[in-house]
Amino acid sequence: MFTSLRQALFPACTALLLAGSIANAQAAEFIGILTGGTSGVYYPLGVALSQVYGKVMPGAKSSVQATKASAENLNLLQAGRGEIAFTLGDALSDAWKGNEESGFKVPLKKLRGVAGIYSNYIQVVASADSGIKTLADLKGKRVAVGAPKSGTEINTRAILKGAGLSYKDLGKVEYLPFGEAVELMKNRQIDATLISAGLGVSAIRDLATSVKMVVVAIPADVVAKVNDPAYIAGIIPANTYEGQTAAVATVAIENFLVTHEGVPADTVYKMTKSMYENLDQMIAAHTAAKAIKREEGPRHMPIPLHPGAEKYYREVGLIK
């Protein structure tokens, strides 16, 4: 009799367990965070976001992915292979328009905005031994320009063009992320590199403690010739890096957090709100996060806001 009862109940129990598993799987939120190279600013901030999401969204499972940054992140979002990503503003504009030269074969119309965060500064650093003191001095030199189609590489093309130069004018072009470029400079295999990142980026701090370096100015007239509203004249304050005793003119470009239209509004609302309510955790991860201001979040966004982010900004009175 017991065997018969067990045989009768087994299918029902199995069905209940299966139904429970499916319900749990459906309830789980998966948040893929697309960042950049591990020696940049995006990656530690992405790790901080993951920790924040884990604290305020217990049912969510988040992962942090190191990438080649802006262009790769935006293409991955368009394909649904991530839920939130860091990007530079000029790359975001190019993605929305579909600028093939910047790595976007078609307009990426599934992208949606979450927040404007902090500004990147285009930081041109050269070894003191190279003799490079101005942008014009890059002619004929060995230069790392960023990973292919990364935000840094897009910025490099624009700045060189503004200075009347192109890759053809350089002695050697190396397509490398921050960390690898710095290692080559330490070994005197390249003369200079352009790095688009928050001030105090670890790659340049590391370089400054290893070799004598020069931070090369990007003058305001070069910024004007770039002719892109995303490029704003900025300053690298004195003593940002060891041995840099004077302020240096450069370019600032706003960074954004973006998502795609397929991410549920409630999830994006929680992601947006939790970031602003845990800025101390972001700042602990990298000082660049000190520049993240809630009132700036929905401003300057070159693409439509995601409804979830828009709900949050309306809730706090930033959108009427």
C-alpha positions in Angstrom: 0.0 0.0 0.0 2.9 2.4 0.9 4.6 1.7 -2.4 1.3 2.4 -4.3 0.8 5.7 -2.4 4.4 6.7 -3.1 4.0 6.0 -6.7 0.8 8.0 -6.8 2.3 11.0 -5.0 5.7 11.1 -6.8 4.5 12.7 -10.0 2.6 15.4 -8.1 5.6 16.2 -5.9 7.9 16.4 -8.9 5.5 18.8 -10.6 5.3 21.0 -7.6 9.1 21.1 -7.3 9.5 21.9 -11.0 6.9 24.6 -10.7 8.7 26.1 -7.8 12.0 26.1 -9.7 10.5 27.8 -12.6 8.9 30.4 -10.4 12.3 31.1 -8.7 14.1 31.3 -12.0 11.5 33.8 -13.3 11.7 35.8 -10.1 15.5 36.1 -10.3 16.9 39.3 -11.8 20.1 39.0 -13.7 22.1 42.3 -14.0 25.2 42.2 -16.2 27.3 45.2 -15.6 29.6 46.2 -18.6 32.6 48.2 -17.6 36.1 48.6 -19.1 39.7 47.5 -18.5 40.5 46.6 -14.9 43.1 49.4 -14.6 40.5 52.1 -15.5 37.7 53.8 -13.5 34.7 52.0 -15.0 35.7 48.6 -13.6 36.0 49.5 -9.8 32.8 51.5 -10.1 31.1 48.6 -11.7 32.2 46.3 -8.8 30.8 48.9 -6.4 27.5 49.0 -8.3 27.3 45.2 -8.1 27.7 45.3 -4.4 25.0 48.0 -4.1 22.6 46.0 -6.2 23.3 42.9 -4.0 22.4 44.9 -0.9 19.2 46.6 -2.1 18.0 43.9 -4.5 18.5 40.6 -2.6 16.8 38.6 -5.4 19.2 40.0 -8.1 22.3 38.3 -9.3 24.8 40.7 -10.8 28.0 40.1 -12.6 30.8 42.6 -13.6 32.4 42.2 -17.0 35.7 43.8 -18.0 35.4 45.0 -21.6 37.0 47.3 -24.1 34.7 49.9 -22.8 32.3 52.3 -24.6 31.8 51.0 -28.1 31.9 47.3 -27.1 29.5 48.0 -24.2 27.0 49.7 -26.4 27.0 47.0 -29.0 26.6 44.4 -26.3 23.6 46.2 -24.8 22.0 46.5 -28.2 22.3 42.7 -28.5 20.8 42.2 -25.0 24.1 40.9 -23.6 24.1 43.1 -20.5 21.7 45.2 -18.5 23.7 48.3 -17.6 26.9 49.8 -19.0 29.4 52.6 -18.7 30.1 54.8 -21.8 31.5 58.1 -22.9 29.1 60.7 -24.2 30.6 61.0 -27.7 30.5 57.2 -28.2 26.9 57.2 -27.0 25.9 59.9 -29.5 27.7 58.0 -32.3 26.0 54.8 -31.4 22.5 56.4 -31.5 23.3 57.9 -34.9 25.1 54.8 -36.2 28.6 56.1 -36.9 30.5 53.2 -38.5 33.9 54.9 -38.1 33.3 54.8 -34.3 32.3 51.1 -34.4 28.6 51.3 -34.9 27.4 49.8 -38.3 23.8 50.7 -37.7 22.0 53.1 -35.3 21.6 51.4 -31.8 18.0 52.4 -31.2 17.4 49.9 -28.3 19.7 51.9 -26.0 18.1 53.9 -23.1 19.7 56.4 -20.7 20.0 55.9 -16.9 22.3 58.6 -15.6 25.0 61.2 -16.5 27.7 60.4 -13.9 31.2 62.0 -13.9 33.5 63.4 -16.6 36.4 61.7 -18.3 39.5 63.7 -18.9 41.6 63.0 -22.0 45.0 62.7 -20.4 48.0 62.7 -22.7 51.2 61.4 -21.0 54.6 61.1 -22.4 57.9 59.9 -21.0 60.2 62.8 -20.1 63.0 61.1 -22.2 60.8 61.3 -25.4 61.1 65.1 -25.6 57.4 65.4 -26.1 56.0 68.6 -24.7 53.1 69.5 -27.0 50.7 67.6 -29.2 52.7 68.6 -32.3 55.6 66.7 -30.8 53.7 63.4 -31.1 54.6 63.4 -34.8 56.9 60.5 -35.6 56.6 59.1 -32.1 55.4 55.7 -30.8 52.0 56.2 -29.3 49.4 54.0 -27.7 45.9 55.2 -28.7 43.6 52.9 -26.7 41.9 49.6 -27.4 40.4 49.4 -30.9 37.1 51.3 -31.1 37.2 52.0 -27.4 36.1 55.4 -26.0 39.8 56.3 -25.6 40.5 55.5 -29.2 37.6 57.5 -30.5 38.8 60.4 -28.3 42.3 60.0 -29.6 41.2 60.3 -33.3 39.3 63.4 -32.5 42.1 65.1 -30.5 44.7 64.3 -33.2 42.4 65.7 -35.9 41.9 68.9 -33.8 45.6 69.2 -33.6 46.1 68.7 -37.4 47.4 65.2 -37.0 46.4 61.7 -37.9 47.6 58.2 -37.2 49.7 58.4 -40.4 51.8 61.2 -38.7 52.8 58.9 -35.8 55.9 56.8 -35.9 54.0 53.8 -34.5 50.5 53.2 -33.4 49.7 50.7 -30.6 46.0 49.8 -30.0 46.2 49.0 -26.3 44.1 49.4 -23.1 45.5 51.5 -20.2 47.4 48.9 -18.3 49.2 47.5 -21.3 50.1 50.9 -22.6 51.6 51.9 -19.3 53.7 48.7 -19.2 55.1 49.5 -22.6 56.0 53.0 -21.4 57.7 51.7 -18.4 59.8 49.5 -20.6 60.5 52.4 -23.0 58.8 50.6 -25.9 56.5 53.5 -26.6 56.8 57.3 -26.1 53.3 58.4 -25.1 49.8 57.3 -24.6 46.3 58.9 -24.5 44.1 57.8 -21.7 40.4 58.9 -21.4 39.4 58.3 -17.8 38.6 60.0 -14.5 41.2 62.1 -12.8 43.6 60.1 -10.7 43.2 56.9 -12.8 45.4 54.1 -11.3 47.2 53.4 -14.6 48.7 56.9 -14.7 49.4 57.0 -11.0 51.3 53.7 -11.4 53.3 55.2 -14.4 54.2 58.3 -12.5 55.8 56.3 -9.7 57.9 54.3 -12.2 59.2 56.8 -14.7 59.5 60.5 -15.2 56.6 61.6 -17.3 55.1 64.7 -18.8 51.3 65.5 -18.9 50.8 67.1 -22.3 48.3 70.0 -22.6 45.3 69.9 -25.0 44.8 73.7 -25.6 41.4 75.3 -25.9 41.9 76.0 -29.7 42.3 72.3 -30.3 39.1 71.5 -28.3 37.3 74.1 -30.5 38.6 72.5 -33.7 37.2 69.1 -32.6 33.8 70.7 -33.1 31.8 68.3 -30.9 29.5 69.6 -28.1 30.5 66.5 -26.0 34.1 67.9 -25.8 34.4 70.6 -23.1 37.6 72.4 -22.1 38.8 71.2 -18.7 41.8 71.2 -16.3 43.9 68.5 -14.7 44.7 70.1 -11.4 48.3 70.4 -10.2 49.6 67.4 -8.3 46.9 65.0 -9.6 49.9 62.8 -10.4 53.4 62.6 -8.9 55.7 65.1 -10.4 52.9 67.1 -12.1 53.4 70.4 -10.3 51.3 72.6 -12.6 47.7 72.5 -13.8 47.3 71.2 -17.4 44.6 72.2 -19.9 42.7 69.3 -21.4 39.3 68.0 -22.5 36.4 66.8 -20.4 33.8 64.4 -21.7 30.8 63.3 -19.7 30.3 59.6 -18.9 26.9 57.9 -18.8 25.3 54.8 -17.4 23.0 53.3 -20.0 20.7 50.3 -20.4 18.4 48.9 -23.1 14.7 48.9 -23.7 14.3 45.2 -22.8 15.2 45.7 -19.1 12.1 46.0 -16.9 11.2 49.5 -15.7 11.1 48.4 -12.0 14.6 47.0 -12.3 16.0 50.2 -13.8 14.2 52.2 -11.2 15.9 50.2 -8.4 19.3 50.4 -10.1 19.0 54.2 -10.5 17.7 54.9 -7.0 20.2 52.6 -5.3 23.2 54.2 -6.9 22.3 57.7 -5.7 21.4 56.4 -2.2 24.8 54.6 -1.9 27.2 57.2 -3.4 29.5 56.7 -0.4 30.2 53.2 -1.6 30.9 54.4 -5.1 33.3 57.0 -3.8 35.1 54.4 -1.7 35.7 52.4 -4.9 37.1 55.4 -6.8 37.4 59.2 -6.1 36.0 59.9 -9.6 32.6 59.1 -8.1 32.7 62.3 -6.0 31.6 64.1 -9.2 28.3 62.1 -9.4 25.5 64.4 -8.7 21.8 63.4 -8.7 20.7 66.7 -10.1 23.0 66.2 -13.1 21.7 62.6 -13.8 19.0 63.3 -16.4 20.8 66.4 -18.0 22.7 66.2 -21.2 21.5 62.7 -22.0 21.9 62.2 -25.8 19.4 59.3 -26.0 15.9 58.8 -24.5 15.8 58.0 -20.8 14.6 54.5 -19.8 11.1 54.7 -18.2 12.5 53.3 -15.0 15.1 56.0 -14.7 12.6 58.6 -15.7 10.2 57.4 -12.9 13.0 58.0 -10.4 13.9 61.5 -11.6 10.2 62.5 -11.6 9.9 61.1 -8.0 12.7 63.4 -6.8 11.5 66.4 -8.7 14.2 66.5 -11.4 11.7 66.0 -14.2 8.4 67.7 -14.2 
